[in-house]
Amino acid sequence: MAIASNPDLQLDQQLETWKKRTDIISQALLQLHDLPIYQQLSAHPPADAKTQAILQEVQQLYEQFDQLLNVLQQARQYRDESAGLLSSNQGRAAAQRLLHQSSVPLVLASETRPSEAQIVDQTITPEAAIALLIRRCKTVNATLQQAQADLQQQAAQLRQNLAQAQRDLSQLETLNHSTQALRQEYEQKISTVDGPAPTPQPSLSALRQTLISLSQESTDAPAATARTLQLQQWKQQQQESQQSLESALLFYQERLNLRQELRGRLSALQAKAQAKQKIEDPALSQLAQKAERSLYSRPTSLKQAETLVQQYEQQLNQR
């Protein structure tokens, strides 16, 4: 008997065709599930919206596939139930309706919970559902492959950043050594009567320990995401320590330089007084002696020394 003239055989052939096509989709979903990147993201889902959207898309695929299988299973059940009846037209017709009419609920993202899938009040045909699933499987596979490449690139960048962080820490330790040495010189030569000096205390040991910990932990994807965030926090602390040290270093250097500058100004003014034959002027001589004692004793009050040099210059110009 020809298949074209046997409705039951036609229905059986259609059901077999649907089964083969759903087997293809099932295999595609298994391939998605077995991708290392999907396994990693599922086990440790990052908080970023892009990754959550990928996982949500896979969840929707599974939900949509389940809905399709339910409809095809129901059609098969109608076919099986009608096989032993004298009149199978009703069961056959019900199966045909399921196969060719809009009978598969559409699965979309939940509006209230974007990370979850929901079945909406909308249906599509099994044919459309199969086409949709095949297309979305390909799209999600490509997206996951790109996510894998992005994470690998991020991991490579993390390793470079860790190496740079090691160099930054070494430079910070050198800067700290220079700052502490200049601070000692400052405290010996400059009096605190003019005001307190900055005393930076960078937590180098904590920075060093954190960096050691980050270097020892995994830098492979997707662990690189968490390590990258931690390294960014470390970098911020390192920069804050560097700015604190650089500010203190500049403070010490400016005041030590001012001490030297005042010495030079006093010497130049005394030379000018010598040229004007005012070097032995009692008032000028007394001011010069006070200024010299202030500038050549330790620690020096810069305010006092600067005031004395200015007074010496003013009185010299009045002579």
C-alpha positions in Angstrom: 0.0 0.0 0.0 1.5 3.4 -1.0 2.3 5.8 1.8 0.4 8.6 0.1 -2.8 6.7 0.4 -2.3 5.6 4.0 -2.8 8.4 6.5 -1.4 6.4 9.4 1.8 5.7 7.5 2.1 9.4 6.6 1.6 10.3 10.2 4.2 7.7 11.3 6.7 9.1 8.7 6.1 12.6 9.9 6.6 11.6 13.5 9.9 9.9 12.6 11.0 12.9 10.7 10.3 15.1 13.8 12.2 12.6 16.0 15.3 12.8 13.7 15.2 16.6 13.8 14.8 16.7 17.6 17.7 14.2 17.9 19.8 16.8 16.0 18.7 19.5 18.5 19.3 17.2 21.4 22.9 16.6 20.2 23.5 20.3 19.7 22.3 21.0 23.3 24.6 18.2 24.6 27.5 19.8 22.8 26.6 23.2 24.4 26.4 21.6 27.8 29.8 19.8 27.4 31.6 22.9 26.3 34.3 23.7 29.0 33.3 27.3 29.0 29.7 26.5 29.8 30.7 24.1 32.5 32.9 26.8 34.1 30.3 29.5 33.8 27.6 27.3 35.2 29.8 26.2 38.2 30.9 29.7 39.0 28.6 32.2 37.3 30.2 35.7 37.2 28.0 38.7 38.1 28.4 40.5 34.9 25.2 41.0 32.7 26.8 39.6 29.6 27.6 36.2 31.1 24.2 36.0 32.8 22.6 36.6 29.5 24.5 33.7 28.0 23.4 31.3 30.7 19.9 32.6 30.5 19.8 31.9 26.8 21.0 28.3 27.3 18.3 27.9 30.0 15.7 29.1 27.5 16.9 26.6 24.9 16.3 23.7 27.3 12.9 25.0 28.3 11.9 25.5 24.6 13.2 22.0 23.8 11.2 20.5 26.6 8.0 22.2 25.3 8.6 20.9 21.8 9.2 17.3 23.1 6.0 17.5 25.1 4.0 18.4 22.0 5.6 15.7 19.9 5.2 13.1 22.7 1.5 14.0 22.9 1.2 13.6 19.1 2.8 10.2 19.4 0.4 9.3 22.2 -2.6 10.3 20.0 -1.2 8.1 17.3 -0.6 5.1 19.5 -4.1 5.4 21.2 -5.8 5.5 17.8 -4.0 2.6 16.3 -6.2 -0.1 17.9 -9.5 1.7 17.4 -12.0 1.0 14.7 -12.1 4.7 13.9 -8.8 6.4 14.3 -9.7 9.6 12.5 -10.1 11.6 15.7 -6.8 10.6 17.1 -5.0 11.0 13.8 -6.6 14.5 13.4 -5.5 15.5 16.9 -2.0 14.4 16.2 -1.9 16.3 12.8 -3.2 19.4 14.5 -0.4 19.3 17.1 2.2 18.8 14.3 1.0 21.5 11.9 -0.7 24.1 14.0 0.6 26.5 16.7 0.9 24.1 19.6 4.4 24.7 21.1 4.4 27.3 23.9 7.1 30.0 23.3 9.8 30.4 26.0 11.2 33.8 26.6 13.1 35.6 29.4 11.2 36.3 32.5 10.3 40.0 32.9 10.5 39.8 36.7 13.5 37.5 36.9 15.7 38.0 33.8 18.0 35.2 34.8 15.1 32.7 34.5 13.0 31.5 31.5 9.3 31.6 31.4 6.6 30.2 29.2 4.5 33.0 27.7 1.0 33.1 26.4 2.1 32.6 22.8 2.5 29.4 20.7 4.4 28.5 17.5 4.3 25.4 15.3 6.6 22.5 15.9 8.3 23.3 12.6 8.9 26.9 13.7 10.1 25.7 17.1 12.6 23.3 15.5 13.9 26.0 13.2 14.1 28.4 16.2 16.0 25.9 18.3 18.5 25.0 15.6 19.2 28.7 14.9 19.5 29.6 18.6 21.8 26.6 19.3 24.2 27.9 16.6 24.0 31.4 17.9 24.6 30.4 21.5 27.4 28.1 20.5 29.1 31.0 18.7 28.5 33.2 21.7 30.0 30.7 24.1 33.0 30.2 21.9 33.5 34.0 21.8 33.1 34.1 25.6 35.8 31.5 25.8 38.1 33.6 23.6 37.4 36.7 25.6 38.1 35.0 28.9 41.4 33.5 27.6 42.4 37.0 26.4 41.4 38.4 29.8 43.5 35.7 31.5 46.5 36.6 29.3 46.0 40.2 30.1 45.8 39.4 33.8 49.2 37.6 33.7 50.7 40.7 32.0 49.1 43.0 34.7 50.5 40.8 37.5 54.0 41.1 36.0 53.5 44.9 35.8 52.2 44.9 39.4 55.4 43.2 40.5 57.4 46.0 38.8 55.2 48.7 40.3 55.7 47.2 43.8 59.5 47.2 43.3 59.4 50.8 42.3 57.1 51.6 45.3 59.6 50.0 47.6 62.4 52.0 46.1 60.4 55.2 46.4 59.6 54.4 50.0 63.3 53.9 50.8 64.2 57.3 49.2 61.3 59.0 51.0 62.3 57.6 54.4 65.9 58.6 53.9 65.0 62.1 52.9 62.6 62.3 55.9 65.5 61.5 58.2 67.5 64.3 56.7 64.5 66.6 57.0 63.9 65.8 60.6 67.6 66.5 61.4 67.8 69.8 59.5 64.3 71.4 59.7 62.5 72.3 62.9 59.0 71.1 63.5 58.2 74.5 65.1 56.9 75.6 61.8 54.3 72.8 61.6 54.1 69.0 61.3 55.6 67.2 58.4 53.8 64.3 56.6 54.7 60.9 57.8 53.4 58.4 55.2 53.2 54.8 56.3 52.5 52.7 53.2 51.4 49.2 53.9 54.1 47.6 51.8 53.9 44.3 53.5 50.2 44.0 53.0 50.6 45.0 49.3 53.4 42.5 48.9 51.4 39.7 50.5 48.3 40.4 48.5 50.3 40.3 45.3 52.0 37.1 46.2 48.5 35.5 46.9 47.2 36.8 43.5 50.2 35.4 41.7 49.8 32.0 43.2 46.1 31.7 42.5 44.8 30.5 39.1 44.8 33.0 36.3 42.9 30.8 33.9 39.4 31.6 32.6 37.0 32.2 34.2 38.9 32.7 37.5 40.7 35.6 35.7 37.6 37.7 36.2 37.7 37.6 40.0 41.5 38.0 40.0 41.2 41.0 37.7 38.9 42.7 40.1 41.2 42.0 43.1 44.2 43.3 41.1 42.3 46.5 40.3 41.7 47.0 44.0 45.4 46.3 44.7 46.4 48.8 42.0 44.3 51.5 43.6 45.9 50.9 47.0 49.4 50.9 45.4 48.6 54.2 43.6 47.4 55.8 46.8 50.6 54.7 48.6 52.7 56.1 45.7 50.9 59.4 45.8 51.3 59.7 49.5 55.1 59.0 49.3 55.6 61.3 46.3 53.7 64.1 48.2 55.9 63.6 51.3 59.0 63.4 49.2 58.2 66.7 47.5 57.4 68.3 50.9 60.8 67.3 52.3 62.7 68.3 49.2 61.1 71.7 48.9 62.0 72.6 52.5 65.5 71.3 52.3 66.0 73.2 49.1 64.6 76.4 50.7 67.1 76.1 53.5 69.9 75.9 50.9 68.3 78.8 48.9 68.2 81.0 52.0 71.9 80.3 52.7 72.7 81.3 49.1 70.6 84.5 49.4 72.3 85.4 52.6 75.8 84.9 51.1 74.8 87.0 48.1 73.5 89.8 50.3 76.6 89.8 52.4 78.7 90.1 49.2 76.5 93.0 48.2 77.0 94.6 51.7 80.8 94.1 51.2 80.6 95.9 47.9 78.7 98.8 49.5 81.2 98.8 52.4 78.3 98.1 54.8 79.5 94.7 55.9 80.6 96.0 59.3 77.4 98.0 59.9 76.4 97.0 63.5 72.7 96.4 62.8 73.4 94.5 59.5 76.1 92.5 61.2 73.8 91.5 64.0 71.1 90.5 61.6 73.6 88.5 59.5 74.8 86.6 62.6 71.3 85.7 63.6 70.4 84.5 60.2 73.6 82.4 60.0 72.9 80.9 63.4 69.4 80.0 62.2 70.5 78.6 58.9 73.6 76.7 60.0 72.2 75.2 63.1 70.1 72.0 63.3 67.2 72.0 63.2 66.5 75.2 61.3 63.2 77.2 61.7 62.6 78.1 58.1 60.1 80.8 59.0 62.5 82.5 61.3 65.5 82.1 58.9 63.4 83.5 56.0 62.3 86.5 58.1 65.8 87.3 59.2 67.1 87.1 55.6 64.3 89.4 54.4 65.0 91.9 57.2 68.7 91.9 56.3 67.9 92.6 52.6 65.5 95.4 53.5 67.9 97.2 55.8 70.8 96.7 53.3 68.7 98.3 50.6 67.9 101.3 52.9 71.6 101.9 53.6 
